[in-house]
Each structure stands twice: as structure tokens, then as C-alpha cells.
Amino acid sequence: MNFLLNIDVPDLERATTFYTAAFGLRPSRQLGPDVLELLGLQVPVYLLRKAAGTTGAGTSVRDYGRHWTPVHGDIAVEDLDAALDDAVRAGARQEGEVRSAAWGRIVQVADPFGHGWCLIEFTARGYDALADG
């Protein structure tokens, strides 16, 4: 089994510019006029052009204002401050302060299309710091 990440966006060109600048992804191949494959994470990312107002899952209507979803992406980075600077320069909006925990540091951002992301910098022990109780 493989995991693929699909992200609905209203503007493929703008989304490509954002995701390449913010997270260092690189375009791999165009799959028709409305789908672009990006590589650079452990899973391929597919940007899917879907117009605002069209039906998404079930009867939900796509809205690219900031929205909540029970699924979000975490991007593990080596340098949280540099990654946050890159994301904000690319058009992300920082949501709250950088927070520290036993496993590392985290900050939430929203992309220009309303999707939430967490940038995470792990300590050397990472989540093992939680498992040890």
C-alpha cells in the first residue's frame, strides 16, 4: 500500500508557486490540465485544481477560506525558524506562536487556500520523549 496526498486548490499555478517556495517541493509531472504531481516529501503530493463552490466530499461545497478539517499535514523540518520564514514569505499565514514540547517545537500555518499545516522540528529523541513516559 502507498499513501498519496491530494490537495484541492482553486489556482494550480499559484499553488505550485506556494508549495515549491514554502516547503521546497518540486514539480514532477503534469497529469492533464488540472493535476500536478509534486515530489520532495516521503509521499507524492498532487495539486488538484477544483473551483470554489463545487461539490467536494459528500454534499460539502469547496470553500478556500480558512477552514478546519480533522486531517492536516505535518512537515518535519531541520530548522523550524528557517522553515517558518520560508512558508510565510511564500504566502502562508502563521497561526499562533512557536510552541516547545519534550519532543521538539511546533508552529501552525495556513496556506493561501485555507489548508492548515504544522511545521515540526524534532529534538534528537523526537516522539520517543513521549513514549518513555
C-alpha positions in Angstrom: 0.0 0.0 0.0 1.1 3.6 -0.7 -0.1 6.9 0.7 -0.7 9.8 -1.7 -1.6 13.3 -0.6 -4.1 15.2 -2.7 -4.7 18.9 -2.1 -7.6 20.7 -3.7 -6.7 24.2 -4.8 -8.6 26.8 -6.9 -5.5 28.0 -8.8 -2.9 25.5 -9.9 -0.2 28.0 -10.8 -0.5 29.9 -7.6 -0.5 26.7 -5.6 2.6 25.4 -7.4 4.4 28.6 -6.6 3.4 28.4 -2.9 4.3 24.7 -2.3 7.6 24.9 -4.1 8.7 28.0 -2.2 7.1 27.2 1.2 8.0 23.5 1.5 10.7 23.0 -1.1 8.6 20.6 -3.2 9.4 20.2 -6.9 7.1 19.7 -9.8 7.5 16.2 -11.2 4.8 15.8 -13.9 1.6 17.3 -15.2 -1.3 14.9 -15.3 -3.7 16.7 -17.6 -4.6 20.4 -17.2 -5.9 20.2 -13.6 -3.4 17.9 -11.8 0.3 18.5 -10.9 2.5 16.0 -9.1 5.0 17.4 -6.6 7.8 15.5 -5.1 10.2 16.2 -2.2 8.3 14.6 0.8 8.1 10.9 1.6 4.8 10.8 -0.3 3.9 12.4 -3.6 1.7 15.4 -3.4 -0.9 16.1 -6.1 -2.4 19.5 -6.5 -5.9 19.2 -7.9 -7.5 22.3 -9.5 -11.1 22.4 -8.1 -13.2 25.5 -8.4 -14.6 27.1 -5.2 -18.3 26.4 -4.9 -18.1 22.9 -6.5 -19.1 19.9 -4.5 -16.3 18.2 -2.6 -16.9 15.2 -0.2 -20.5 14.2 0.2 -22.5 17.4 -0.2 -19.8 19.8 1.1 -19.1 22.7 -1.1 -15.5 23.7 -1.6 -14.5 26.9 0.2 -10.9 28.1 0.2 -11.3 30.5 3.1 -9.5 29.2 6.3 -11.3 26.0 7.3 -10.9 23.3 9.9 -10.5 19.6 8.9 -9.8 16.6 11.1 -6.9 15.8 8.8 -3.9 18.0 8.4 -0.3 17.7 7.2 2.8 18.0 9.4 6.0 18.9 7.8 9.0 17.8 9.8 11.9 20.2 9.3 15.5 20.5 10.4 15.3 24.3 11.3 11.8 25.4 12.3 12.6 29.1 12.3 14.0 29.0 8.7 11.1 26.8 7.5 8.6 29.2 9.1 10.3 32.2 7.4 10.2 30.3 4.0 6.5 29.5 4.4 5.5 33.0 5.4 7.5 34.5 2.6 5.7 32.2 0.2 2.3 33.3 1.4 1.5 31.2 4.5 -0.1 32.8 7.5 1.4 31.9 10.9 -1.3 30.9 13.4 -0.1 31.3 16.9 3.3 31.3 18.4 6.0 28.6 18.1 5.5 26.2 21.0 8.0 23.9 22.6 7.4 20.4 23.9 9.5 17.5 25.2 9.7 16.1 21.6 10.6 19.4 19.9 9.0 22.6 18.6 5.8 23.2 16.5 4.0 26.1 14.8 0.8 26.1 12.8 0.4 27.8 9.5 -2.3 28.2 6.9 -1.6 28.1 3.2 -3.2 30.6 0.9 -6.0 28.1 0.2 -7.3 27.7 3.7 -5.5 24.4 4.5 -3.8 24.0 7.8 -0.2 22.7 8.3 2.1 22.2 11.2 5.8 22.7 10.9 7.6 20.5 13.4 11.3 20.4 14.5 12.0 17.3 16.5 14.6 17.0 19.2 17.1 14.2 18.9 14.6 11.9 20.8 11.5 13.1 18.9 8.3 11.3 19.9 10.4 8.8 21.9 10.4 11.5 24.6 6.6 10.8 25.0 6.9 7.1 24.8 9.2 6.9 27.8 6.5 8.4 30.0 
